[in-house]
């Protein structure tokens, strides 16, 4: 029997990109697998991007939310009821090429790749250059270097979140592949109860990959297949809000996966150190807009601090429960 695939696309004011993405899904090769469902989950878009979607040759279904539930929750919502062997979480600003789906599914179907639970492919920007889409799991030290802006001030000496470009030219095992094109075995996704919905957006893919690795499941970057990724996507419209959610998710991740002391260090560094490094960088770029966006993002972060700390307490408890669950999994 052919392996099967369900695709989940979360839309929030993606405009014309959603239709272009679905056109590419329709055109890409389905040789060797069955496409069972394409689910578009709309997070209360106001741009008409999901109005009059006409793709009769796709097994398309649309879920409309009356409010923006966030990326992680919408992905989980789209995955409900899916029964395919594989789930693909796909950003609407991604354009697939002919082999973008067939190649990674064929790779994961090979017997020797049974431990690969998550697969991503090479992503290209609009100019056709390779984008950095793979990363290592962060540590408290690497996050502190980022807070100081060392990866931005001295990029040749301090790596940021993503691996270097040279690491993207060859197929290899990695810690995490970007959630813009995130192929995962459905049984693994269900076993881990999907994405953690406390991450409204950002870090939900990183958190999932880390939990999968705890179970012995690997993430893999397949460089022999490609897709175009515009980057920034819908969040480009709200840069201050994007920065706020990125900072918030980083703090949640630290409390969930680091020790209590390291997590508090990440919290303090994020609140008290990073604003100044970001403002200095914006000043060096002579960007008043970037300074305003930084200040707005940090006002939002400080305002949300009480609820964030409450969520962090839950994250600490979840970290302990997750560790116990991993220890209880029988060998084999």
C-alpha positions in Angstrom: 0.0 0.0 0.0 1.1 3.6 -0.7 1.9 5.8 2.3 -0.6 8.6 2.8 -0.2 12.3 3.6 -2.4 14.9 5.2 -1.4 18.6 4.8 -2.3 21.3 7.4 -1.9 25.0 6.4 -2.6 27.7 9.0 -3.7 31.0 7.4 -3.7 34.4 9.0 -4.1 37.2 6.4 -1.7 35.4 4.0 -3.4 37.2 1.0 -2.5 35.8 -2.4 0.2 33.5 -1.0 -2.4 31.0 0.2 -3.8 30.5 -3.2 -0.3 30.2 -4.7 0.6 27.6 -2.1 -2.5 25.5 -2.9 -1.7 25.8 -6.6 1.8 24.4 -5.9 0.3 21.6 -3.8 -2.0 20.7 -6.7 0.9 20.7 -9.1 3.6 18.8 -7.1 4.2 15.2 -7.8 2.1 12.7 -5.8 3.9 9.7 -7.3 4.4 7.0 -4.6 2.0 8.4 -2.0 -1.7 9.2 -1.5 -2.8 12.8 -0.6 -5.8 12.2 1.7 -6.5 15.7 3.0 -5.5 19.3 2.7 -6.8 21.3 5.7 -6.7 25.1 5.8 -7.2 26.5 9.3 -8.0 30.2 9.1 -7.2 32.2 12.3 -9.8 34.9 11.8 -8.3 36.5 8.7 -9.7 39.9 7.6 -8.1 40.0 4.1 -10.4 37.6 2.3 -7.6 35.1 1.8 -9.9 32.1 2.4 -12.9 33.4 0.5 -13.8 31.5 -2.7 -11.0 28.9 -2.5 -11.7 26.9 -5.6 -9.5 23.7 -5.9 -11.9 20.9 -6.9 -9.0 18.6 -7.7 -7.7 18.8 -4.1 -9.2 17.0 -1.1 -9.6 20.5 0.5 -11.4 21.4 3.7 -11.6 24.7 5.4 -11.8 25.5 9.2 -12.7 29.0 10.1 -11.8 30.3 13.6 -13.6 33.4 14.9 -10.4 34.5 16.7 -6.7 34.1 16.2 -6.0 30.9 18.2 -2.3 31.0 17.5 -0.2 28.8 15.2 0.3 25.8 17.5 -3.3 25.5 18.5 -4.4 25.9 14.8 -2.0 23.2 13.7 -3.4 20.8 16.3 -6.9 21.8 15.3 -6.1 21.0 11.6 -4.6 17.6 12.6 -7.7 16.5 14.4 -9.3 13.7 12.5 -6.3 13.1 10.3 -5.6 9.5 9.6 -2.7 9.5 7.1 0.7 8.0 7.8 2.3 11.5 7.6 1.3 15.0 8.5 2.8 18.0 6.7 2.6 21.4 8.4 3.0 23.9 5.7 3.2 27.7 5.8 1.1 29.5 3.2 4.1 31.4 2.0 5.8 28.2 0.8 5.8 27.2 -2.8 6.5 23.5 -3.4 8.5 22.2 -6.3 7.8 19.0 -8.2 9.7 16.7 -5.8 9.0 18.6 -2.5 6.7 16.0 -1.1 7.6 12.8 -2.9 11.3 12.9 -2.0 11.0 13.3 1.8 8.2 10.7 2.0 10.2 8.2 0.0 13.2 8.9 2.3 11.2 8.3 5.5 9.6 5.2 4.1 13.0 3.4 3.8 13.5 0.8 6.4 16.8 2.2 7.6 15.2 5.6 8.3 12.6 4.3 10.7 14.0 6.4 13.5 13.5 9.6 11.6 10.3 11.1 12.9 10.6 14.6 11.4 11.9 15.7 8.1 12.4 19.1 6.4 13.8 19.9 3.0 16.0 22.7 1.6 14.3 26.0 1.6 15.1 28.8 -0.9 14.3 32.5 -0.7 12.7 34.5 -3.4 16.1 35.1 -5.1 16.8 31.3 -5.2 19.4 31.4 -2.4 19.4 28.7 0.3 17.7 29.9 3.5 18.8 28.8 6.9 16.1 26.5 8.2 17.9 24.1 10.6 19.0 24.8 14.1 20.6 23.3 17.2 18.7 23.1 20.4 19.5 26.3 22.3 21.3 26.4 25.6 21.1 29.1 28.3 24.6 30.3 27.2 23.6 30.5 23.5 20.5 32.4 24.3 22.5 34.8 26.5 24.9 35.5 23.5 21.8 36.3 21.4 20.4 38.6 24.1 23.7 40.5 24.0 23.3 40.7 20.3 26.7 39.1 19.7 25.3 37.0 16.8 24.2 40.2 15.1 27.2 42.4 16.0 29.8 39.6 15.3 28.1 37.0 13.1 31.4 35.4 12.1 32.2 34.6 15.7 28.8 33.9 17.3 26.2 31.8 15.6 22.6 32.6 16.0 19.7 30.2 16.3 20.1 28.6 12.9 23.0 26.5 11.6 25.4 28.1 9.2 24.7 28.1 5.5 27.3 25.4 4.8 25.4 23.0 7.0 22.4 23.3 4.7 24.0 22.0 1.5 24.1 18.4 2.5 21.5 16.0 3.9 22.1 15.4 7.6 20.6 14.7 10.9 19.8 18.0 12.8 18.3 19.0 16.1 15.4 20.9 14.5 13.9 21.8 11.1 11.8 24.9 10.6 8.1 24.6 11.1 7.5 26.3 7.7 7.7 22.8 6.1 7.5 20.2 8.8 6.9 16.6 7.8 6.2 14.3 10.8 4.9 10.8 11.3 1.3 11.0 12.5 1.7 8.4 15.2 4.7 10.4 16.7 2.6 13.6 16.5 -0.3 12.0 18.3 2.0 10.3 20.9 3.4 13.7 21.8 -0.1 15.3 21.9 0.8 17.6 19.1 2.3 21.1 19.5 2.3 22.7 23.0 -0.4 25.4 22.6 1.2 27.6 25.3 3.5 28.6 22.4 1.2 31.0 20.6 3.7 31.2 17.8 7.4 30.5 17.6 9.3 27.7 19.4 6.5 25.3 19.1 8.4 23.4 16.4 11.6 23.5 18.5 9.8 22.2 21.5 8.2 19.4 19.6 11.5 18.4 18.0 13.2 18.4 21.5 10.4 16.2 23.0 10.7 13.9 20.0 14.4 13.5 20.5 13.8 12.6 24.1 11.9 9.6 22.7 14.7 8.6 20.4 13.1 10.1 17.3 15.4 12.0 14.9 15.0 15.1 12.8 16.5 15.2 9.4 17.3 17.8 6.8 16.9 16.5 3.2 18.9 18.7 0.9 18.0 16.8 -2.3 14.5 18.3 -2.3 13.6 21.9 -2.4 10.8 24.5 -1.9 10.6 28.3 -2.0 9.9 30.1 1.2 9.1 33.8 1.2 10.0 34.1 4.9 8.5 36.4 7.5 5.1 35.6 5.9 2.0 36.9 7.7 4.0 38.1 10.7 5.9 40.6 8.6 2.8 42.8 8.9 3.2 43.1 12.7 6.9 43.1 13.5 6.5 44.4 17.1 3.9 41.7 17.9 6.2 39.1 16.2 9.1 40.1 18.4 6.9 40.0 21.5 5.7 36.5 20.8 9.3 35.3 20.0 10.6 36.6 23.3 7.6 35.2 25.2 8.0 31.8 23.6 11.7 31.7 24.3 11.0 32.3 28.0 8.4 29.5 28.0 10.9 27.2 26.3 13.5 27.9 28.9 11.2 27.2 31.8 10.0 24.0 30.2 13.4 22.5 29.2 16.1 24.2 31.3 16.7 24.0 35.0 15.0 26.6 37.3 18.1 28.7 37.7 18.9 28.8 34.0 15.3 29.6 33.1 15.3 32.6 35.6 18.5 33.7 34.0 16.9 33.7 30.5 13.9 35.6 31.9 16.1 38.3 33.5 18.4 38.6 30.5 15.4 38.9 28.2 13.8 41.6 30.3 16.8 43.6 31.5 19.7 43.0 29.0 18.3 42.4 25.5 16.2 45.6 25.1 19.4 47.7 25.3 21.3 45.5 22.8 18.4 45.7 20.4 18.1 49.5 20.8 21.9 49.9 20.2 21.7 47.8 17.1 18.7 49.8 15.8 20.6 53.0 16.5 23.6 51.7 14.6 21.3 51.0 11.7 19.7 54.5 12.1 16.3 52.8 12.1 13.8 54.8 14.2 11.1 52.3 13.2 13.1 49.4 14.6 13.6 51.2 17.9 9.8 51.9 18.1 9.0 48.3 17.4 11.4 47.1 20.0 10.0 49.4 22.6 6.4 48.4 21.7 7.3 44.7 21.9 8.9 45.1 25.4 5.9 47.1 26.6 3.7 44.1 25.6 6.1 41.7 27.2 6.2 43.5 30.6 2.4 43.9 30.5 2.0 40.1 30.0 4.5 39.2 32.7 2.0 38.0 35.4 0.2 35.6 33.0 3.6 34.6 31.5 5.0 33.7 35.0 1.8 31.6 35.6 2.4 29.7 32.4 6.0 29.2 33.4 4.9 27.5 36.5 2.9 25.1 34.4 5.9 24.6 32.1 8.1 23.6 35.0 5.5 21.0 36.1 5.2 19.8 32.5 9.0 19.4 32.2 9.0 17.1 35.2 6.0 15.1 33.9 7.7 14.8 30.4 10.9 13.5 31.9 9.0 10.9 33.9 7.1 9.9 30.8 10.2 9.4 28.8 11.7 7.2 31.5 8.6 5.1 31.6 8.6 4.2 27.9 9.6 0.5 27.5 12.6 -0.3 25.4 11.9 -1.3 21.9 
